[in-house]
Amino acid sequence: MSKWTLPIIAVAAAIAFVTKPSIEKHKAVVDASFSQARQNSWSSGNLGQWMGIAAIDNLRSADYEDYILASRYKVKLQEKTVIDCFGVLGNVMCSRPSEN
């Protein structure tokens, strides 16, 4: 093991800790996603989809999990996760959970 291994790991961990996305960053990404989906459904004339997205947006709840070097944000509708976000190094990536 090189004498630089431990300092490099320590610096990388410190950077990950300092740049971990906050709950506000997660909320902003999810809100932008819902806003874009509403806009797309309205533009395409799909009123039913637009109303569904608006309902989910108003009825959703969320859980924020703060890990030491990363964070996770789950958007739920009736206790079922509909969007799962993971944040690390200042970035938030969201996806829909797979249907099992």
N, C-alpha and C positions, 0 to 999 in steps of 0.2 A: 504494500500500500504506500502510495506516494505521500510525502509530507504535506502536499497541497490538497489532498482528498478531503480531509475534515474541514479545513477552512472554506473550500468551495461549496461543500454541502451546507455549511452554516450560513453562508451568504445567500445561497439559493433559497433556503428555508426562510430567512429573514425577508427576502424580497417577496416570496409568496405570502407571508404573513401580512406584510405592510400593504400589499396590493389586493388582498382578498376583498371581493365585492360586498358591499353592505346590503342590507335589506332594501334600502331605497333604490339601489341600482337594479336589483332583481325586479322590484315592482315596476320600475320604469320600462324595462325590457318587456315584461309581460303586458303592461298597459299599451305599449306601442304595437305589440303583436295583435292584441284584441282590436285596437283602433284600425290597423291595416286590414284585418279580416272584415271588419264592419264596412270599411270603405270599399273593399273589393266586391263584397256581396251587394252593396247598394249600387255600385257602378254597373254591375252585371244584371241588375234588375231582379235579383233573387230575394224577394221580400221575406220569404219564410226563413231563409238562412240568416238574413240580417236580424230578424226578430229573435231567432235562436241565439245568435252571438250576443245580442244585447241582453237577453235574459241571463245567460251564463255569466256575463260580465257583472251583472248586478247581484247574482246569487252566489258567486264564488267565495270561497274562503282560502286561506293559505297558511302553510307551515314553513317557517324559516329555521334551518338547521345550521348552526355556526360551528364549523370544524376549525381546527387550529390553522390550517393552511388553505382551506377552501370553504365554500358555503353551498348550501342547497336550498331551493325554494320549490315547494310543491303547491300547485294550484288545485284545489279540490272542489268538486260539485257533488253534494250529497255523499260525502266521505269517500268518493272515488277520485283518484288523481287523474286530472285531465291534461295538465302540463307539468313537466318535471324539468327544473332548471338547475344547472350546476355552474358555480362560479369559481374561477381561479385566475390569478395573475391579472386582475382587473377586467376580465372578460366574463360574460354570462352567456351560456349556451343552453337553449331550451329545446325540448322535444316532447312529443306525445308518447306516453308509455305504450308499450306493445300490449295487444290484447292477448291474454293467455287463456 
